Amino acid sequence: MKFLLGLVSLSSVALAQITFNVVGYPSVSNNTFGVSIDGVVTKLVADENTFPVHSGVVPGTTSAVQYSYVELNPAGTVVKTEPFVRKLINETHTRTENEFFERQTTTWELPKLPYTYMATYPSKTQAFKQKQIATIHITAAVAEMQEMNTAPKADKDYRVTFRFINSDTIYTQRNISLQTAGKSSKEHSKQSFKFKFDTDFNQTFFSRPNIKLRSMVQDPTMIREKLYIDVLNSVGIPTQQGAWVRLFVNNKPYGLYLMVDDIKKSFLKQTVHGGDGKIDVGNLVQMNAWELKADLVYKGPNTAQYCDYCYVVQSEGYISPPTNPLQELIAFMKDLQDFDPASTDAIAYWETNRIDLDGFLRSMALEYLLGGFDLHWYSGSNYFMYRNPTLGSISNGGKWQWIPTDMDGSFGSGYPTSTIPTYKTWADFSPAPAGRGDRPLIQKLILQNPQIQAKFDEVLKEIVSTVFKPEAMNPRAEAYHRMLSADAKWDLALVRLSTGINNNFTFADFNNNLKMQTKNMQSGVLPWIANMSSLVAQDLGFTIPAGVADRVIPPPKKGAQGNPEDEENDVPGQDGSTGGKSSAGHVVMGTAMVQVVVVASLALGLLL
């Protein structure tokens, strides 16, 4: 009995102090931060391994503590106090989350979207915790960052120190590659960026060595692309995952960004194949458009006959020779040219060994439903095709899988017409410049073949009946809007560091465009969902059912797989990216909480 009392006493001591953690950039360089409890201020400390996270233990505090963070000048005088009072999110915790100064909520609740089709799970990662806004803190040579902002089109690689901070993690890697990203994005005063972690030198970022920061400059609500990703998850399309982050470079604020996977070979392993590293990945081709389009029109048997920026090989696979890297895709385009849309066995012809037809039709349904005017159907751009060796016949090289990207032009953002047509008349495929030019995969399969068109109509019905309707989508969109509000206001007030286009969106635009049309937008986000879902139901003659429920039950996760909704951490040792310490960086994960767990484990070990 005495031993048990001692154990209780030990636990009480551990719980009689709280570690406070605030993420903050002082308004003056030699200022710091503290925590105020009942008017008593305790200074918090940051060092070179944790800044901008300032931490400190306050003895005698309990889980019932109420507190605010303050900014302190060098004399210890309070110069700014948060205008609200905080509480621990859980009474069993002995540490706070890493809480951003003057942001009242760190982790948000998000209504889930229902699954329309069988889920496809990427590998687990803590990179994309979508219920919180993380912070990326970059340190680099000042002159180099000035050069990058002045000449973003130079595509120069800069080496930086990368620090990622979410609610319970401080993760640092040094000598990371930073570049500006995108094509049209570089025309804007708020740049997009990409980071590359060199896995050959033990660099990684929670199993995601290639990431992009999307500037969202075309979207006043800043939620369109993330919503598109969410719906792709709902319909079972392997896709980039995303989460919002604040970016600071050399302590200067760059703004609010959507962090997403950069689709490279690592994406195939971690997302398409769920972390299975034993698969020899196939051919991956990126499609873009400028003056010419990635229209999939056959032009001949050789790579040299195709637009070099329209079709870019990102992973050669193991079939196409280096002298003709588009060989596999060209064979697909030749099949498409030869295909007779009057065929009565079209579904079997395409599904057997050529393309993941279900995935393609779902992707095209979303391009239409979500108004993705800058994707394949309307613009011949912004998608990847991956020859997945695990689909179809392995001896045949597998089937092509459709992967969309850059979905910010959606939900009425930049939509080219003032009215929403049916999908049958959405795009004019007559020759340019009067029309959009040929899209044989759309024309021959969806518009001209009765069997595939019927299948496409059914896909539209199932998506609208399950996920793409106001009852399912609006709560998620509104939750995102609340979550981003303070950071969007902060972002829109920043002075941009590059010259170029500034759409001059305001905080009023951020608020208004959720529900109504604003400048450069043909629709608000919520009206788009209501109007498009209603149009499709009327066009196809069905009634949208009430209620929000999974159409199919998500399958069990296997091996390294993780559901993005569950925000699971990585599988330790999966690619050397989790836990411990490497020569390239370090991880600090919930230090105070770990200490309490260790104490409890030791005590229980003695008891046993």
C-alpha positions in Angstrom: 0.0 0.0 0.0 2.8 2.4 0.8 4.3 1.7 -2.6 1.0 2.5 -4.3 0.8 5.8 -2.4 4.3 6.6 -3.5 3.2 6.0 -7.1 0.3 8.3 -6.8 2.5 10.9 -5.3 5.0 10.6 -8.2 2.2 11.0 -10.7 0.9 14.1 -8.9 4.3 15.8 -9.0 4.4 15.2 -12.7 1.0 16.7 -13.2 1.7 19.7 -10.9 3.5 21.7 -13.6 2.7 22.6 -17.2 5.0 23.2 -20.1 3.8 26.2 -22.2 4.8 26.5 -25.9 4.0 29.5 -28.1 5.0 30.0 -31.7 5.8 33.6 -32.1 7.8 36.2 -34.1 8.5 39.2 -31.9 7.7 42.6 -33.3 11.2 43.8 -32.4 14.1 41.4 -32.8 15.3 41.4 -29.2 11.8 40.9 -27.7 10.7 37.6 -26.5 7.5 35.9 -25.2 6.0 34.8 -21.9 2.9 33.3 -20.4 0.6 35.2 -18.1 -1.3 33.3 -15.4 -3.4 35.3 -13.0 -1.4 38.4 -13.9 2.0 36.7 -13.1 4.2 36.5 -16.2 6.8 33.8 -16.7 9.3 34.3 -19.5 9.5 31.6 -22.1 12.7 30.6 -23.9 13.6 29.7 -27.5 17.0 28.6 -28.8 18.5 27.9 -32.2 17.0 24.5 -32.3 13.4 25.5 -31.5 12.9 29.1 -32.6 10.2 30.4 -33.2 8.8 28.1 -30.5 9.3 29.6 -27.0 8.8 27.2 -24.2 8.9 27.1 -20.4 7.7 25.2 -17.4 5.5 26.9 -14.8 5.7 25.0 -11.5 2.5 24.7 -9.5 0.2 24.9 -12.4 -2.4 22.2 -13.1 -4.4 21.1 -16.1 -7.2 23.5 -15.0 -4.9 26.5 -15.7 -6.1 29.5 -17.7 -3.5 31.6 -19.4 -2.6 34.0 -22.2 0.7 34.6 -24.0 2.4 37.9 -24.0 5.2 39.6 -25.9 8.0 41.0 -23.7 10.6 43.7 -24.3 14.2 43.1 -23.1 13.4 44.6 -19.7 10.6 42.0 -19.2 7.8 44.5 -19.6 4.7 43.3 -21.4 4.2 45.1 -24.7 1.4 43.0 -26.1 -1.1 40.6 -24.6 -3.4 38.1 -26.4 -7.0 39.4 -26.3 -8.4 36.1 -25.1 -7.8 33.4 -22.4 -6.6 29.9 -23.2 -7.3 26.5 -21.6 -5.6 23.2 -22.1 -7.4 21.2 -24.8 -7.2 18.1 -22.6 -7.2 17.9 -18.8 -4.7 15.0 -18.8 -2.1 16.9 -20.7 1.0 18.4 -19.0 2.0 20.5 -22.0 0.2 22.9 -24.3 0.2 22.4 -28.0 2.6 24.6 -30.0 0.2 27.5 -30.1 0.6 30.4 -32.5 0.6 33.8 -30.8 -2.7 35.6 -31.2 -4.4 32.5 -32.8 -7.0 31.3 -30.3 -7.5 27.8 -31.8 -4.7 25.5 -32.8 -6.5 22.2 -33.7 -10.0 22.5 -35.3 -12.8 20.0 -35.7 -13.7 19.3 -39.3 -16.9 17.6 -40.5 -16.0 14.6 -42.6 -17.1 14.1 -46.2 -18.8 10.8 -47.0 -17.0 8.2 -49.2 -18.6 7.8 -52.6 -16.4 5.0 -53.7 -13.8 2.7 -52.2 -11.1 4.8 -50.5 -7.5 4.6 -51.7 -5.1 5.3 -48.8 -1.7 7.0 -49.0 1.0 6.0 -46.5 0.8 7.6 -43.1 2.4 11.0 -42.6 2.2 13.9 -40.2 3.1 16.3 -42.9 -0.6 17.0 -43.8 -2.5 17.4 -40.6 -5.5 19.2 -42.1 -7.1 20.2 -38.8 -4.4 22.7 -38.0 -2.3 25.4 -39.7 1.4 24.5 -39.3 4.3 26.9 -39.5 7.4 26.6 -41.8 10.4 28.6 -40.7 13.2 29.0 -43.2 16.6 30.4 -42.6 18.9 31.2 -45.6 21.4 33.7 -46.9 19.6 37.1 -47.1 21.1 38.0 -50.4 20.0 34.7 -52.0 16.4 35.2 -50.8 16.4 38.7 -52.2 17.7 37.3 -55.5 15.0 34.6 -55.5 12.2 37.2 -54.9 13.6 39.6 -57.5 14.1 36.9 -60.2 11.6 34.1 -59.6 11.7 32.9 -63.2 15.4 32.0 -62.9 14.4 28.6 -61.5 17.5 28.7 -59.3 18.0 26.2 -56.5 18.8 27.7 -53.0 20.0 25.7 -50.0 18.1 26.5 -46.8 17.4 25.3 -43.3 13.9 24.1 -43.0 11.9 23.9 -39.8 8.4 22.6 -39.6 6.2 23.2 -36.5 2.8 21.8 -36.0 0.8 21.3 -32.7 3.2 18.7 -31.3 6.3 18.6 -33.5 9.4 20.7 -34.2 11.2 19.2 -37.2 14.4 20.6 -38.6 16.4 19.7 -41.7 19.4 21.5 -43.1 20.7 22.0 -46.6 17.3 21.6 -48.2 16.5 22.6 -51.8 14.2 25.6 -52.2 12.9 26.9 -55.6 10.1 29.0 -56.8 7.3 26.8 -58.3 4.9 26.8 -61.2 4.7 28.6 -64.5 2.0 31.2 -64.4 2.5 31.4 -60.6 5.8 33.2 -61.2 3.9 36.1 -62.8 2.5 37.0 -59.4 3.8 39.1 -56.6 3.1 36.2 -54.1 5.3 33.4 -55.2 4.7 29.6 -54.9 7.6 27.4 -53.8 8.8 23.9 -53.8 11.1 22.0 -51.4 13.1 18.9 -52.2 14.6 16.7 -49.5 17.4 14.5 -50.8 16.7 11.0 -49.5 20.2 9.9 -50.8 21.6 12.0 -48.1 19.2 11.0 -45.3 17.0 14.0 -45.9 13.3 13.6 -45.7 10.0 15.2 -44.5 7.8 12.6 -42.9 7.9 10.3 -46.0 7.2 13.2 -48.3 10.5 14.4 -49.8 8.9 16.6 -52.5 6.4 19.3 -51.4 5.0 22.4 -52.9 3.6 25.5 -51.3 0.7 26.8 -53.4 0.1 30.5 -53.1 -3.7 30.4 -53.8 -3.4 33.9 -55.4 -6.3 33.1 -57.8 -8.7 32.2 -55.0 -10.0 34.8 -52.5 -11.5 32.1 -50.3 -8.2 30.1 -50.2 -10.2 26.8 -49.8 -11.1 25.7 -53.4 -8.1 23.5 -54.1 -8.3 21.8 -50.6 -12.0 21.1 -51.2 -11.2 19.6 -54.6 -8.6 17.3 -52.9 -11.2 16.3 -50.3 -13.7 15.3 -53.0 -10.9 13.3 -54.9 -10.4 11.4 -51.6 -14.1 10.8 -51.4 -14.3 9.3 -54.9 -11.2 7.1 -54.4 -8.7 8.9 -56.7 -5.1 8.8 -55.5 -4.3 12.5 -55.1 -2.0 15.0 -53.6 -2.9 15.6 -49.9 -2.8 19.1 -48.6 -2.7 21.2 -45.4 -2.3 25.0 -44.8 0.9 26.4 -43.5 2.3 29.9 -42.6 5.6 30.6 -44.2 8.3 32.7 -42.7 11.7 33.2 -44.3 14.5 34.8 -42.2 11.8 35.8 -39.7 9.9 37.7 -42.5 6.3 36.7 -43.1 5.6 35.4 -46.6 2.0 34.4 -46.1 -0.5 31.6 -45.9 0.0 28.7 -48.3 -1.5 25.3 -49.1 1.2 22.7 -48.8 0.7 19.7 -51.1 2.6 16.8 -52.4 4.8 17.5 -55.5 4.0 14.7 -57.8 7.3 12.9 -58.3 8.4 9.2 -58.1 8.1 9.4 -54.3 4.5 10.3 -54.7 3.9 7.1 -56.6 5.4 5.0 -53.8 3.8 6.8 -50.9 0.3 7.7 -52.3 -0.5 5.5 -55.3 1.1 2.4 -53.7 0.3 3.3 -50.1 4.0 3.2 -49.0 4.8 -0.1 -50.6 8.5 0.3 -51.6 8.7 -3.2 -53.2 6.9 -2.1 -56.4 8.9 -1.0 -59.4 7.0 2.1 -60.4 6.0 2.6 -64.0 6.1 5.5 -66.5 4.8 8.9 -65.1 4.1 11.7 -67.5 3.1 15.3 -66.5 0.8 17.2 -68.8 0.7 20.9 -69.3 -0.6 23.5 -71.7 0.5 26.9 -72.9 0.1 27.7 -76.6 -0.2 24.0 -77.3 -2.2 21.5 -75.3 -1.7 18.1 -73.8 -4.7 16.9 -75.8 -3.6 13.2 -76.2 -3.9 13.5 -80.0 -1.7 11.0 -81.8 1.0 12.8 -83.9 3.4 9.9 -84.7 5.5 7.2 -83.1 8.4 9.3 -81.8 8.7 11.5 -78.7 10.3 14.3 -80.8 6.9 14.7 -82.6 5.2 15.9 -79.4 5.3 19.2 -77.6 8.1 19.1 -75.1 6.4 21.1 -72.4 3.0 19.4 -72.9 4.3 16.0 -72.1 7.1 15.8 -69.5 8.4 12.4 -68.3 8.8 12.5 -64.5 9.5 8.8 -64.1 10.7 6.7 -67.0 9.5 3.4 -65.7 11.1 0.2 -67.1 9.5 -0.2 -70.5 10.0 3.0 -72.6 13.6 3.3 -73.9 15.6 6.5 -73.0 15.6 7.3 -76.7 11.8 7.4 -76.9 10.6 8.1 -73.3 7.0 8.7 -74.4 6.8 5.3 -76.2 4.1 3.9 -73.8 2.0 7.0 -73.9 2.3 7.2 -77.6 1.0 3.7 -77.9 -2.0 4.7 -75.8 -2.6 7.7 -78.1 -2.4 5.4 -81.1 -5.0 3.1 -79.6 -7.2 6.2 -79.0 -6.8 7.3 -82.6 -7.8 3.9 -83.9 -10.7 3.4 -81.5 -14.1 3.4 -83.1 -16.6 5.0 -80.7 -19.4 3.0 -82.3 -17.8 -0.1 -80.8 -20.1 -2.2 -78.6 -17.3 -3.6 -76.4 -15.7 -0.2 -75.5 -15.7 -0.7 -71.8 -13.8 -4.0 -72.0 -11.5 -2.6 -74.6 -10.4 0.3 -72.4 -10.6 -1.4 -69.0 -8.7 -4.5 -69.7 -5.2 -3.3 -70.2 -5.3 0.4 -71.3 -6.7 2.7 -68.6 -8.3 2.7 -65.2 -11.6 3.6 -66.7 -13.5 4.1 -63.4 -10.8 6.5 -62.1 -10.7 8.4 -65.4 -14.5 8.8 -65.5 -14.6 10.0 -61.8 -11.8 12.5 -62.5 -13.7 13.8 -65.5 -16.9 14.0 -63.5 -15.1 16.1 -60.9 -13.6 18.4 -63.6 -17.2 19.1 -64.8 -18.9 19.2 -61.4 -16.3 21.3 -59.6 -15.8 23.6 -62.6 -12.1 22.7 -63.1 -11.7 24.8 -66.3 -7.9 24.6 -66.2 -7.7 20.8 -66.3 -7.9 18.3 -69.2 -11.5 18.5 -70.4 -11.6 22.3 -71.0 -7.9 23.2 -71.2 -5.8 20.1 -71.9 -3.6 20.8 -68.9 -2.7 20.1 -65.3 -2.8 16.3 -65.0 -0.5 13.3 -64.9 -0.9 9.9 -66.4 0.8 7.0 -64.5 1.4 3.5 -66.0 0.5 1.6 -62.9 2.0 -1.9 -63.0 -0.3 -3.2 -60.3 -3.4 -2.6 -62.5 -4.3 -4.9 -65.3 -1.8 -7.4 -66.7 1.7 -7.1 -65.3 3.1 -8.6 -68.4 1.5 -5.8 -70.4 3.0 -3.1 -68.2 -0.2 -2.3 -66.3 -2.9 0.4 -67.0 -2.7 4.1 -67.2 -4.0 5.9 -64.1 -5.3 9.5 -64.1 -3.9 12.0 -61.5 -5.2 15.6 -61.5 -3.2 18.5 -60.2 -3.4 22.3 -59.6 -7.1 22.4 -59.0 -7.4 26.0 -57.7 -9.4 27.1 -60.8 -12.6 25.5 -59.6 -15.9 26.2 -57.8 -16.5 29.2 -60.1 -12.9 30.7 -59.8 -12.0 32.0 -63.3 -14.9 30.0 -64.8 -15.0 31.0 -68.5 -18.8 31.4 -68.9 -21.5 33.2 -66.9 -23.8 30.2 -67.1 -23.2 26.5 -66.3 -24.0 24.2 -69.3 -24.6 20.5 -69.4 -21.4 18.4 -69.7 -22.4 17.5 -73.3 -22.0 21.2 -74.4 -19.5 22.3 -71.8 -16.5 22.6 -74.2 -16.5 23.4 -77.9 -14.0 20.9 -79.4 -13.9 22.6 -82.8 -10.4 23.7 -84.0 -8.7 26.5 -82.2 -8.9 29.5 -82.0 -12.7 29.3 -82.3 -12.9 26.2 -80.2 -10.9 24.3 -77.6 -9.4 21.8 -80.1 -9.7 18.0 -80.0 -9.9 16.0 -76.8 -10.3 12.5 -78.2 -10.4 10.8 -74.8 -13.4 12.9 -73.9 -15.0 13.0 -77.3 -14.7 9.3 -78.2 -15.3 7.7 -74.8 -17.7 10.0 -72.9 -19.5 11.9 -75.6 -19.7 9.4 -78.5 -19.8 5.9 -77.0 -23.2 5.0 -75.5 -21.9 2.4 -73.0 -19.2 4.6 -71.6 -21.5 7.7 -71.6 -24.1 5.7 -69.6 -21.4 4.7 -67.1 -20.3 8.4 -66.9 -23.9 9.5 -66.2 -24.1 6.9 -63.4 -20.8 8.3 -61.9 -22.3 11.8 -61.9 -25.4 10.6 -60.1 -23.5 8.7 -57.5 -21.2 11.6 -56.7 -24.0 14.2 -56.5 -26.1 11.9 -54.4 -23.3 11.2 -51.9 -20.8 14.0 -51.6 -21.2 16.8 -54.1 -24.3 18.4 -52.6 -24.8 21.3 -50.2 -25.8 19.0 -47.3 -22.4 17.2 -47.5 -20.1 19.9 -48.8 -21.2 23.1 -47.0 -20.3 22.2 -43.4 -16.8 21.3 -44.5 -16.3 24.5 -46.6 -17.7 26.6 -43.7 -15.4 25.0 -41.2 -12.4 25.7 -43.5 -13.5 29.3 -43.7 -13.6 29.7 -40.0 -10.3 28.0 -39.6 -8.5 30.2 -42.1 -10.1 33.5 -41.2 -7.4 35.0 -38.9 -4.6 33.8 -41.1 -6.3 35.0 -44.3 -6.7 38.4 -42.8 -3.0 38.4 -41.9 -1.9 37.2 -45.3 -4.0 39.7 -47.3 -2.4 42.6 -45.3 1.2 41.6 -46.1 3.4 43.5 -48.5 4.5 41.0 -51.2 8.2 40.6 -51.9 8.2 40.1 -55.7 7.0 42.3 -58.4 4.1 41.0 -60.6 0.4 40.6 -60.7 -1.5 41.3 -57.5 -5.2 40.5 -57.7 -5.8 42.8 -54.8 -8.2 40.5 -53.0 -9.4 41.8 -49.7 -10.6 40.3 -46.5 -14.1 41.2 -47.5 -13.5 39.2 -50.7 -12.4 36.2 -48.5 -15.6 36.4 -46.5 -18.0 37.2 -49.4 -16.8 34.8 -52.0 -17.8 31.8 -49.8 -21.4 32.7 -50.5 -21.5 35.1 -53.4 -19.9 36.3 -56.5 -17.0 38.7 -56.2 -14.4 40.1 -58.6 -12.8 37.7 -61.0 -15.1 34.9 -59.7 -18.2 33.7 -61.6 -19.7 32.2 -58.4 -19.3 31.9 -54.7 -18.2 28.4 -53.4 -21.4 27.4 -51.8 -23.7 28.7 -54.6 -21.6 26.8 -57.1 -22.2 23.5 -55.2 -25.9 24.2 -55.0 -26.4 25.3 -58.6 -24.2 22.6 -60.2 -25.6 19.7 -58.2 -29.2 20.9 -58.9 -28.4 21.2 -62.7 -27.0 17.7 -62.9 -30.0 16.2 -61.0 -32.3 18.0 -63.4 -30.3 17.1 -66.5 -30.1 13.4 -65.6 -33.6 13.2 -64.1 -33.0 12.1 -60.5 -33.7 13.5 -57.0 -30.8 14.2 -54.7 -31.4 12.1 -51.6 -31.4 13.7 -48.2 -28.8 12.8 -45.6 -25.0 12.4 -45.4 -23.6 8.9 -45.3 -20.8 6.8 -46.8 -22.0 5.1 -50.0 -19.4 2.5 -49.4 -17.7 1.6 -46.1 -14.0 2.6 -46.1 -11.8 -0.5 -46.2 -9.4 -1.5 -43.5 -6.0 0.1 -43.7 -3.0 -2.2 -44.5 0.6 -2.0 -43.7 1.9 1.6 -43.9 -1.5 3.0 -45.1 -3.2 5.9 -43.4 -6.5 7.7 -43.8 -5.9 11.5 -44.3 -8.9 12.2 -42.1 -7.3 10.4 -39.1 -4.1 12.5 -39.1 -1.9 9.6 -38.1 1.8 10.0 -37.7 4.3 8.1 -39.9 5.2 4.5 -39.5 8.6 4.5 -37.8 11.4 3.4 -40.0 9.3 3.5 -43.1 11.9 5.5 -45.0 14.1 6.8 -42.2 11.9 9.8 -41.7 10.4 9.5 -38.3 11.6 9.6 -34.8 15.0 9.9 -33.3 17.8 12.1 -34.7 19.8 12.1 -37.9 22.9 13.9 -39.0 20.6 16.1 -41.1 18.2 17.3 -38.5 16.2 16.6 -35.4 12.8 16.1 -34.1 11.2 17.4 -30.9 7.9 15.8 -30.4 5.8 16.6 -27.4 8.7 16.6 -25.0 6.9 17.2 -21.8 4.2 14.7 -22.6 6.9 12.1 -23.4 8.6 12.7 -20.0 5.3 12.0 -18.2 4.8 8.8 -20.1 8.4 7.7 -19.3 7.8 8.3 -15.6 4.6 6.3 -15.6 6.2 3.4 -17.5 9.1 3.2 -15.0 6.7 3.2 -12.0 4.5 0.6 -13.6 7.6 -1.5 -14.2 8.5 -1.4 -10.5 4.9 -2.3 -9.6 5.0 -5.3 -11.9 
